[in-house]
Amino acid sequence: MRHYEHELDFGIKFNAGLMDAMVCGEEVYQCDIVGGEPTLERLNPKKLLAVRSGFSNKIEDADMILYWDYWSPGRIQDTFYDVLTEKDVKKLHEISSSPSGSTSDEMGNFDETKKMMFLDPLGTGSGEGVVFEDNLGMFNRGLASSQQWGSHVDNLGNIRVLRLYWKSYRQIKKVKSYHPETGEEVYNFYPEDYVCDKNMGEEESILYINEAWEGTKIGKDMYVNMRPRVVQYNRMSNPSCCHFGIIGSVYNLNESKPYSFVDMMK
């Protein structure tokens, strides 16, 4: 922990998160494995949509999270080098070398001369925008009606990366066995294809638990890592309790809409 605290600059990232809390009333972080190395990333709350979190002010309680950003081709290559095909790599360089069809730059500045607006991050084709809002009105401020998502590449050749995380279901078995020395009952969890040894007195019961999934859309039509999350953040006491490695807080009073220090100053 001390090694990665210095290598990943925990203090700088947490200070940036505190600034987000003061300006946006939200702060979000992501713990993940990239290139075989653990990472800690501070996420921009304005680019994150959390769906179905009820009245919770914890981002990790959401059933689905969408995060979008514009990455350079080099960063995309560094992050997904082990899953990109030769065709995908060639397409990345083709897209980044001809960004003339884009409508916004990496800072989200919209080109009014194009007379186009993209409010369809999931690619539904409706053109009317997609609104994500829970009972607190959280996680979509400025995104539902006024934020321009832009095209799949900006004017500088950076490519849009959409990362989606959601909860699905998985079948497991709770197996009862007996301690070989004391004879006490012992319970363990096994995958659904586990075969009980009835000769050893094992008994099973079927359970359905939550399982965190992920998928990434790069540019217009490249999809990678459509799979269950490699690291499942479960609890030993409750295997169904999990989240996506994305944690954070929304600073609100009880069930009211979030507000920040900047909001109070205004």
C-alpha positions in Angstrom: 0.0 0.0 0.0 2.8 2.4 0.8 4.5 1.6 -2.5 1.3 2.4 -4.6 0.4 5.3 -2.4 3.6 7.0 -3.7 3.6 5.6 -7.2 0.0 6.5 -7.9 0.1 9.8 -6.0 -2.9 9.1 -3.7 -2.6 12.5 -2.1 -2.8 14.4 -5.4 -5.8 12.4 -6.5 -7.7 12.8 -3.2 -7.0 16.6 -3.4 -8.5 16.7 -6.9 -11.5 14.7 -5.6 -11.9 17.3 -2.8 -12.0 20.0 -5.4 -14.8 18.1 -7.2 -16.7 17.8 -4.0 -16.5 21.6 -3.4 -17.4 22.5 -7.0 -19.8 19.7 -8.1 -20.9 18.3 -4.7 -19.7 14.9 -5.8 -16.4 13.0 -5.8 -15.7 9.6 -7.6 -12.8 7.2 -7.8 -12.1 4.0 -9.6 -9.9 1.1 -8.5 -9.1 -1.2 -11.4 -6.4 -3.5 -12.9 -4.8 -2.0 -16.1 -2.0 -3.9 -17.8 -1.6 -6.2 -14.9 -1.1 -3.3 -12.4 -3.6 -1.9 -9.8 -4.6 1.7 -10.5 -6.5 4.4 -8.7 -8.2 7.0 -11.0 -10.1 10.1 -10.0 -13.2 10.3 -12.3 -14.9 13.4 -13.4 -18.5 13.5 -11.9 -19.8 15.5 -14.9 -19.0 12.6 -17.2 -20.5 9.9 -15.0 -24.1 8.6 -15.0 -25.2 6.3 -12.2 -28.5 4.5 -12.7 -30.8 2.9 -10.1 -29.2 3.8 -6.9 -32.4 4.6 -5.0 -32.0 7.2 -2.3 -28.4 6.3 -1.6 -25.7 8.9 -1.8 -23.0 6.3 -2.5 -22.1 5.8 -6.1 -21.2 2.2 -5.5 -24.8 1.4 -4.7 -25.9 2.0 -8.4 -26.9 -1.0 -10.5 -25.4 0.5 -13.7 -22.7 3.2 -14.3 -21.7 4.8 -17.5 -18.5 6.8 -17.8 -17.4 8.6 -21.0 -14.2 10.4 -22.0 -12.0 11.2 -24.9 -8.7 9.4 -25.0 -5.7 9.6 -27.2 -4.9 6.6 -29.5 -1.8 6.0 -27.4 -3.7 5.8 -24.1 -6.2 3.4 -25.7 -3.4 1.2 -27.0 -1.7 1.2 -23.6 -4.9 0.3 -21.8 -6.4 -2.3 -24.2 -3.3 -3.6 -26.0 -4.0 -7.2 -25.0 -7.5 -7.3 -26.4 -7.3 -5.1 -29.5 -7.0 -7.0 -32.8 -4.8 -5.9 -35.7 -8.0 -4.6 -37.4 -8.9 -2.5 -34.3 -5.4 -1.0 -34.1 -5.5 0.0 -37.8 -8.9 1.5 -37.3 -7.7 3.6 -34.3 -5.0 5.3 -36.4 -7.4 5.8 -39.3 -9.9 7.5 -37.1 -7.4 9.7 -35.2 -5.7 10.8 -38.5 -8.9 12.2 -40.0 -10.9 13.9 -37.3 -12.5 16.4 -39.7 -16.0 15.1 -39.1 -16.0 15.8 -35.4 -18.2 18.4 -33.7 -16.4 19.0 -30.4 -12.9 19.2 -29.1 -11.4 17.5 -26.1 -12.6 20.2 -23.8 -16.2 19.7 -25.0 -16.4 23.0 -26.9 -19.2 22.6 -29.5 -18.7 23.6 -33.1 -21.8 25.6 -33.9 -21.0 25.7 -37.6 -21.8 22.0 -37.8 -25.4 22.6 -36.8 -25.5 19.2 -35.2 -26.1 17.9 -31.7 -25.4 14.5 -30.3 -27.3 13.6 -27.1 -27.3 9.8 -27.6 -24.4 8.3 -25.7 -25.7 4.7 -25.9 -26.1 4.9 -29.7 -29.9 4.3 -29.7 -30.2 6.4 -32.9 -33.2 8.4 -31.5 -31.3 11.7 -31.5 -33.5 12.9 -28.7 -31.1 12.2 -25.9 -31.1 9.8 -23.0 -32.0 11.0 -19.5 -30.6 9.2 -16.5 -31.9 10.4 -13.2 -32.7 8.7 -9.9 -35.1 10.0 -7.2 -32.6 12.5 -6.0 -32.0 13.9 -9.5 -28.3 13.0 -9.1 -25.5 12.0 -11.5 -26.8 13.7 -14.6 -26.7 17.4 -13.9 -25.9 19.3 -17.1 -26.0 16.1 -19.1 -29.7 15.4 -19.8 -30.5 18.5 -21.8 -27.5 20.7 -22.4 -24.4 18.6 -22.6 -23.1 17.9 -26.1 -21.6 14.4 -26.3 -19.9 15.1 -29.6 -19.0 12.6 -32.2 -16.8 9.5 -31.8 -13.6 11.6 -32.4 -12.8 15.3 -31.5 -11.0 17.9 -33.6 -7.6 16.8 -32.2 -7.9 13.2 -33.0 -8.9 12.0 -29.5 -11.3 9.1 -29.6 -14.4 8.7 -27.5 -14.3 5.8 -25.0 -17.6 4.7 -23.3 -17.2 2.4 -20.3 -20.4 0.7 -19.1 -20.7 -1.3 -15.9 -23.8 -3.2 -14.8 -25.0 -5.9 -12.5 -26.2 -9.3 -13.8 -27.1 -12.5 -12.1 -25.0 -15.7 -11.5 -26.0 -19.1 -10.2 -23.8 -20.6 -7.4 -24.1 -23.5 -5.0 -24.0 -23.3 -1.2 -22.6 -26.7 -0.2 -22.9 -28.1 3.3 -20.2 -30.6 4.4 -18.8 -31.9 7.7 -15.4 -31.2 9.3 -13.4 -34.4 9.1 -12.2 -34.2 12.7 -14.9 -32.4 14.7 -17.9 -33.4 12.6 -19.2 -29.8 12.6 -21.2 -28.5 9.7 -19.2 -26.4 7.2 -20.7 -24.2 4.5 -18.8 -23.1 1.3 -19.8 -21.5 -2.0 -19.0 -23.1 -5.3 -19.6 -22.4 -9.0 -22.8 -23.8 -10.6 -20.9 -26.6 -12.3 -19.6 -28.0 -9.0 -20.6 -31.7 -8.4 -21.3 -32.6 -4.8 -19.7 -35.7 -3.3 -22.6 -37.4 -1.7 -20.4 -40.1 -0.3 -18.8 -37.4 1.9 -22.2 -36.2 3.0 -22.2 -33.0 1.0 -25.5 -31.3 0.4 -26.2 -28.4 -2.0 -28.6 -25.5 -2.3 -28.9 -23.2 -5.4 -28.5 -19.5 -4.9 -28.6 -16.5 -7.3 -26.3 -13.6 -6.7 -25.3 -10.3 -8.3 -22.3 -10.3 -10.6 -20.6 -7.2 -11.9 -20.1 -7.0 -15.7 -18.3 -4.5 -17.9 -18.1 -3.4 -21.5 -16.2 -0.7 -23.4 -17.1 1.0 -26.6 -14.2 2.7 -28.5 -15.0 5.2 -31.2 -18.0 4.3 -33.4 -18.1 0.5 -33.4 -15.3 -1.2 -31.5 -16.3 -3.2 -28.5 -13.8 -4.8 -26.0 -13.9 -6.5 -22.6 -17.6 -7.5 -22.8 -17.3 -9.8 -19.8 -17.8 -10.2 -16.0 -15.5 -8.0 -14.1 -12.1 -9.6 -13.5 -12.1 -8.4 -9.9 -15.4 -8.9 -8.1 -15.8 -6.7 -5.0 -17.8 -9.2 -2.9 -18.1 -9.8 0.8 -17.4 -13.1 2.4 -20.5 -12.8 4.6 -22.7 -11.9 1.6 -21.5 -13.1 -1.8 -24.3 -11.2 -3.6 -23.1 -7.9 -2.3 -20.8 -6.4 -5.0 -19.9 -3.2 -6.8 -17.8 -2.2 -9.8 -14.7 -0.8 -8.1 -16.2 2.7 -8.6 -16.8 4.4 -5.3 -17.7 7.9 -4.4 -20.1 10.2 -2.5 -22.8 12.7 -3.4 -22.9 15.5 -0.8 -26.6 16.1 -0.1 -28.8 16.6 2.9 -31.0 13.5 3.5 -32.9 13.0 0.2 -32.5 16.4 -1.3 -30.6 17.2 -4.4 -26.8 17.6 -4.0 -25.3 21.0 -3.6 -21.7 22.1 -3.2 -19.9 25.0 -1.6 -20.0 26.8 -4.9 -23.8 26.4 -5.0 -24.1 27.9 -1.6 -21.8 30.8 -2.5 -24.0 31.5 -5.6 
